[in-house]
């Protein structure tokens, strides 16, 4: 019997890395965007650098896993309950790019757009085929969960960054506007598709309290980020593609914002049922970042829609929500740090 070496610990960490761990960067990026919009420049900058550091670390670990743990990667890609978590990479890339663009670094943000758009395009075909279409439809439906909404989040984050760069005058503006409108439209249809699939799963298959986990909050996040994209698109006044959909985007944004508000309270009730009525303990896991992200996205949606429509009350919702999102981020980050420290200690003490 021997204690595992540091190399063993690193390999175990890589092998068990969740595809959806980029949700940490997603959540950090959107809270950084929110605080920047509120004029909180120092917290926003700190969050940006934390997000960049987390992105770099996860990029290295994910590349290592892709090359050195191919069987585990292929298993996750073929699992309907996990595969859509790969889209967190797309969203993390484009939300960081959006935050970087807010600081005027348009060249760097453009690189993030290219990486995010290409990865979205590849995963948008690869993930559904590998995880859903290759399985019997009933088995795939039984494994559907809240992570499927990250498919929508990934697309909308691409649209947001493209629209942000168009408004900043970076690159071919007409092409960026048309691309933003197209991806936004595709993602809106995907939201409806995923919503129907997840609803059927909830109705046809029994769900216990353990299964109603934080990733279901991404249903609200996908809704809210669609509003953010709609507000960004409505602000592209000079592009022909944006002119065509300007009023429609605002109308859709208002409708989706109202639905996101309703879903927010529905999820609060679901959380109360899960943790209070059923006694499921609230423990840290990568999925907890899927709870932080919608809080930040709802704030961004409220700010963006309020600014685009002049609805001051909607903006006020966003002002309040920012603080909830920031508090949730701090608590989740601390919980992650404790969790990782305990996991490392456990691995070093376990027998080889």
C-alpha positions as CSV (number, residue, x, y, z in Angstrom):
1,X,0.0,0.0,0.0
2,X,1.4,3.4,-0.9
3,X,0.3,7.0,-0.9
4,X,-0.5,8.4,-4.4
5,X,2.1,10.7,-5.9
6,X,1.3,14.3,-6.9
7,X,1.2,12.9,-10.5
8,X,-1.5,10.4,-9.5
9,X,-3.5,13.2,-7.9
10,X,-3.3,15.4,-11.0
11,X,-4.3,12.5,-13.3
12,X,-7.3,11.6,-11.0
13,X,-8.4,15.3,-11.1
14,X,-8.2,15.4,-14.9
15,X,-9.9,12.1,-15.3
16,X,-12.9,13.2,-13.1
17,X,-13.1,16.7,-14.5
18,X,-16.8,17.6,-15.3
19,X,-17.4,18.9,-18.8
20,X,-19.6,21.6,-17.3
21,X,-16.9,23.1,-15.1
22,X,-16.6,26.0,-17.5
23,X,-19.8,27.2,-15.9
24,X,-17.6,28.7,-13.2
25,X,-16.1,31.0,-15.9
26,X,-19.6,31.7,-17.3
27,X,-20.9,32.8,-13.9
28,X,-17.7,34.9,-13.2
29,X,-17.9,36.5,-16.6
30,X,-21.5,37.6,-16.4
31,X,-21.1,38.9,-12.8
32,X,-18.1,40.9,-14.1
33,X,-20.2,42.3,-16.9
34,X,-23.0,43.3,-14.4
35,X,-20.7,45.0,-11.9
36,X,-19.0,46.9,-14.8
37,X,-22.4,48.1,-16.0
38,X,-23.1,49.3,-12.4
39,X,-19.9,51.3,-12.4
40,X,-18.2,49.0,-9.9
41,X,-14.9,48.9,-11.8
42,X,-12.6,47.3,-9.1
43,X,-14.9,44.3,-8.3
44,X,-15.5,43.9,-12.0
45,X,-11.8,43.9,-12.9
46,X,-11.1,41.4,-10.1
47,X,-13.8,39.1,-11.4
48,X,-12.5,39.4,-14.9
49,X,-9.0,38.3,-13.9
50,X,-10.4,35.5,-11.8
51,X,-12.4,34.4,-14.8
52,X,-9.4,34.6,-17.1
53,X,-7.3,32.5,-14.7
54,X,-10.1,30.0,-14.3
55,X,-10.5,29.8,-18.1
56,X,-6.8,29.2,-18.6
57,X,-6.6,26.5,-16.0
58,X,-9.7,24.7,-17.2
59,X,-8.5,25.0,-20.8
60,X,-5.2,23.2,-19.9
61,X,-7.0,20.5,-17.9
62,X,-9.6,20.0,-20.6
63,X,-7.0,19.7,-23.3
64,X,-5.1,17.2,-21.1
65,X,-8.3,15.2,-20.5
66,X,-9.1,15.3,-24.2
67,X,-5.7,13.9,-25.2
68,X,-5.0,11.6,-22.2
69,X,-8.5,10.4,-21.1
70,X,-10.2,9.8,-24.4
71,X,-12.4,7.1,-23.1
72,X,-13.8,9.3,-20.3
73,X,-14.3,12.2,-22.7
74,X,-16.1,10.0,-25.2
75,X,-18.3,8.6,-22.4
76,X,-19.3,12.1,-21.3
77,X,-20.0,13.1,-24.9
78,X,-22.3,10.1,-25.3
79,X,-24.2,10.7,-22.0
80,X,-27.3,12.8,-22.5
81,X,-27.1,13.9,-18.9
82,X,-23.6,15.4,-19.3
83,X,-22.9,16.1,-23.0
84,X,-24.5,19.5,-23.2
85,X,-22.2,20.6,-20.4
86,X,-19.5,21.0,-23.1
87,X,-21.4,24.1,-24.3
88,X,-20.2,25.8,-21.1
89,X,-16.9,26.3,-22.9
90,X,-18.6,28.2,-25.6
91,X,-20.5,30.5,-23.2
92,X,-17.4,31.0,-21.0
93,X,-15.3,32.0,-24.1
94,X,-17.9,34.5,-25.4
95,X,-18.9,36.0,-22.1
96,X,-15.2,36.7,-21.2
97,X,-14.9,38.2,-24.7
98,X,-17.9,40.4,-24.1
99,X,-16.4,41.7,-20.8
100,X,-13.0,42.3,-22.5
101,X,-14.7,44.2,-25.3
102,X,-16.3,46.5,-22.7
103,X,-12.7,47.6,-21.8
104,X,-12.1,48.5,-25.5
105,X,-9.8,45.5,-26.2
106,X,-11.6,44.7,-29.4
107,X,-8.9,42.7,-31.1
108,X,-8.7,40.3,-28.2
109,X,-12.5,40.1,-28.0
110,X,-12.6,39.3,-31.7
111,X,-10.3,36.3,-31.1
112,X,-12.6,35.1,-28.4
113,X,-15.5,35.4,-30.8
114,X,-13.8,33.3,-33.4
115,X,-13.0,30.6,-30.9
116,X,-16.4,30.7,-29.4
117,X,-18.3,30.7,-32.7
118,X,-16.3,27.8,-34.2
119,X,-16.6,25.7,-31.0
120,X,-20.4,26.5,-31.0
121,X,-20.7,25.4,-34.6
122,X,-18.9,22.1,-34.0
123,X,-20.6,21.3,-30.8
124,X,-24.1,22.3,-32.1
125,X,-23.9,19.3,-34.4
126,X,-21.6,16.9,-32.5
127,X,-23.3,16.9,-29.1
128,X,-26.9,16.2,-30.1
129,X,-25.7,13.5,-32.5
130,X,-23.4,11.8,-30.0
131,X,-25.6,12.0,-27.0
132,X,-29.2,11.9,-28.3
133,X,-29.5,10.7,-31.9
134,X,-27.3,7.6,-31.3
135,X,-29.5,6.4,-28.5
136,X,-33.1,5.1,-28.3
137,X,-35.3,8.2,-28.1
138,X,-36.9,7.0,-24.8
139,X,-33.6,6.4,-23.1
140,X,-32.2,9.8,-24.2
141,X,-35.4,11.5,-23.0
142,X,-35.1,9.9,-19.6
143,X,-31.6,11.4,-19.2
144,X,-32.6,15.0,-20.3
145,X,-32.0,17.6,-17.6
146,X,-31.3,21.3,-17.1
147,X,-27.9,21.1,-18.6
148,X,-29.6,20.9,-22.1
149,X,-30.4,24.6,-21.8
150,X,-26.6,25.3,-21.9
151,X,-27.0,24.6,-25.7
152,X,-29.1,27.7,-25.8
153,X,-26.8,29.7,-23.6
154,X,-23.8,28.9,-25.8
155,X,-25.5,30.2,-28.9
156,X,-26.8,33.4,-27.3
157,X,-23.4,34.2,-25.8
158,X,-22.0,34.1,-29.4
159,X,-24.8,36.5,-30.5
160,X,-24.1,38.8,-27.6
161,X,-20.4,39.1,-28.4
162,X,-21.0,39.5,-32.1
163,X,-23.5,42.3,-31.4
164,X,-21.2,43.9,-28.9
165,X,-18.3,44.1,-31.5
166,X,-20.7,45.4,-34.1
167,X,-21.8,48.2,-31.9
168,X,-18.2,49.0,-31.1
169,X,-17.4,49.2,-34.8
170,X,-15.0,46.3,-34.9
171,X,-14.7,44.4,-38.2
172,X,-17.3,44.1,-40.9
173,X,-20.4,45.5,-39.1
174,X,-23.0,44.2,-41.6
175,X,-21.7,40.7,-41.4
176,X,-21.4,40.8,-37.6
177,X,-25.0,42.1,-37.3
178,X,-26.3,39.4,-39.6
179,X,-24.4,36.7,-37.8
180,X,-25.7,37.9,-34.4
181,X,-29.3,37.9,-35.6
182,X,-28.9,34.5,-37.2
183,X,-27.4,32.9,-34.1
184,X,-29.9,34.6,-31.8
185,X,-32.8,33.3,-33.9
186,X,-31.4,29.7,-34.0
187,X,-30.9,29.8,-30.2
188,X,-34.5,31.1,-29.7
189,X,-35.8,28.0,-31.6
190,X,-33.5,25.8,-29.6
191,X,-34.9,27.2,-26.3
192,X,-38.4,26.2,-27.4
193,X,-37.2,22.8,-28.5
194,X,-35.2,22.1,-25.3
195,X,-38.1,23.4,-23.1
196,X,-40.5,21.0,-24.7
197,X,-38.1,18.0,-24.3
198,X,-37.3,18.8,-20.6
199,X,-41.0,19.3,-19.9
200,X,-41.8,15.9,-21.4
201,X,-39.1,14.4,-19.3
202,X,-40.5,15.9,-16.2
203,X,-44.0,14.7,-17.1
204,X,-43.2,11.2,-18.3
205,X,-40.5,10.1,-15.8
206,X,-40.6,10.2,-12.1
207,X,-38.1,12.7,-10.6
208,X,-36.9,12.6,-7.0
209,X,-35.6,15.5,-5.0
210,X,-31.9,14.6,-5.8
211,X,-32.5,15.0,-9.5
212,X,-34.0,18.5,-9.3
213,X,-30.5,19.9,-9.0
214,X,-29.0,23.4,-9.6
215,X,-28.5,23.0,-13.4
216,X,-32.3,23.3,-13.8
217,X,-31.7,27.0,-13.0
218,X,-30.1,27.2,-16.4
219,X,-33.6,27.2,-17.8
220,X,-33.9,30.7,-16.4
221,X,-30.4,31.6,-17.4
222,X,-31.1,30.6,-21.0
223,X,-34.3,32.7,-21.0
224,X,-32.5,35.7,-19.5
225,X,-29.5,35.5,-21.8
226,X,-31.9,35.5,-24.8
227,X,-33.2,38.8,-23.5
228,X,-29.6,40.1,-23.2
229,X,-29.0,39.1,-26.8
230,X,-32.2,40.7,-27.9
231,X,-31.3,44.0,-26.2
232,X,-27.8,44.0,-27.8
233,X,-29.3,43.3,-31.2
234,X,-31.9,46.1,-30.9
235,X,-29.0,48.4,-30.2
236,X,-27.3,47.7,-33.6
237,X,-29.2,50.6,-35.3
238,X,-27.0,51.1,-38.3
239,X,-26.8,47.5,-39.6
240,X,-29.5,46.4,-42.1
241,X,-30.0,43.0,-40.4
242,X,-30.6,44.8,-37.1
243,X,-33.0,47.3,-38.6
244,X,-35.2,44.5,-39.8
245,X,-35.5,42.9,-36.4
246,X,-35.2,45.9,-34.1
247,X,-38.8,46.2,-32.9
248,X,-39.3,42.4,-33.0
249,X,-36.2,41.9,-30.8
250,X,-37.5,44.4,-28.2
251,X,-41.0,42.7,-28.2
252,X,-39.4,39.3,-27.7
253,X,-37.1,40.6,-25.0
254,X,-40.0,42.0,-23.0
255,X,-42.0,38.7,-23.3
256,X,-39.0,36.6,-22.4
257,X,-38.0,38.9,-19.5
258,X,-41.5,38.4,-18.0
259,X,-41.2,34.7,-18.4
260,X,-37.8,34.7,-16.8
261,X,-39.2,36.5,-13.8
262,X,-41.9,33.9,-13.4
263,X,-39.4,31.0,-13.8
264,X,-37.2,32.6,-11.1
265,X,-39.9,32.3,-8.5
266,X,-40.9,28.9,-9.7
267,X,-37.3,27.7,-9.2
268,X,-37.2,29.3,-5.7
269,X,-40.2,27.2,-4.8
270,X,-38.6,24.1,-6.3
271,X,-35.5,24.7,-4.2
272,X,-37.6,25.1,-1.1
273,X,-39.3,21.8,-1.9
274,X,-36.0,20.1,-2.5
275,X,-34.0,21.4,0.4
276,X,-36.6,22.1,3.1
277,X,-39.4,19.7,2.4
278,X,-37.3,16.8,1.2
279,X,-34.2,17.6,3.3
280,X,-31.6,17.3,0.5
281,X,-28.4,19.1,1.8
282,X,-27.0,21.9,-0.2
283,X,-23.5,20.8,-1.1
284,X,-21.0,22.2,-3.4
285,X,-20.6,20.7,-6.9
286,X,-19.8,22.2,-10.3
287,X,-23.5,22.5,-10.9
288,X,-23.7,25.2,-8.2
289,X,-22.2,27.6,-10.8
290,X,-25.3,26.9,-12.8
291,X,-27.3,28.6,-10.0
292,X,-25.0,31.7,-9.9
293,X,-25.1,32.2,-13.6
294,X,-28.8,32.8,-14.0
295,X,-28.8,35.4,-11.2
296,X,-26.1,37.4,-13.0
297,X,-27.8,36.9,-16.4
298,X,-31.2,38.1,-15.1
299,X,-29.4,41.3,-13.9
300,X,-27.8,41.8,-17.3
301,X,-31.1,41.1,-19.0
302,X,-32.9,43.7,-16.8
303,X,-30.2,46.3,-17.4
304,X,-30.1,45.7,-21.1
305,X,-33.8,45.6,-21.7
306,X,-34.4,48.6,-19.4
307,X,-31.8,50.7,-21.2
308,X,-33.2,49.7,-24.7
309,X,-36.9,50.3,-23.8
310,X,-36.7,53.0,-21.2
311,X,-38.5,50.8,-18.7
312,X,-36.9,52.1,-15.5
313,X,-38.6,49.6,-13.3
314,X,-37.0,46.8,-15.2
315,X,-33.6,48.4,-14.7
316,X,-34.3,48.6,-11.0
317,X,-34.8,44.8,-10.9
318,X,-31.4,44.5,-12.4
319,X,-29.8,46.8,-9.9
320,X,-31.1,44.7,-7.0
321,X,-30.3,41.4,-8.7
322,X,-26.6,42.3,-9.2
323,X,-26.1,42.2,-5.5
324,X,-27.7,38.8,-5.1
325,X,-25.6,37.5,-8.0
326,X,-22.4,38.9,-6.5
327,X,-23.2,37.4,-3.1
328,X,-24.0,34.1,-4.6
329,X,-20.7,34.2,-6.5
330,X,-18.6,34.9,-3.4
331,X,-20.3,32.1,-1.4
332,X,-19.9,29.6,-4.3
333,X,-16.3,30.5,-4.9
334,X,-15.5,30.0,-1.2
335,X,-17.4,26.7,-1.2
336,X,-15.4,25.6,-4.3
337,X,-12.1,26.5,-2.6
338,X,-13.0,24.4,0.4
339,X,-14.2,21.5,-1.7
340,X,-11.0,21.5,-3.8
341,X,-8.8,21.6,-0.7
342,X,-10.7,18.7,0.8
343,X,-10.6,16.7,-2.4
344,X,-6.8,17.2,-2.7
345,X,-6.3,16.2,0.9
346,X,-8.5,13.1,0.4
347,X,-6.6,12.0,-2.7
348,X,-3.2,12.4,-1.0
349,X,-4.3,10.3,1.9
350,X,-6.0,7.5,0.0
351,X,-4.0,4.3,-0.7
352,X,-2.7,3.7,-4.2
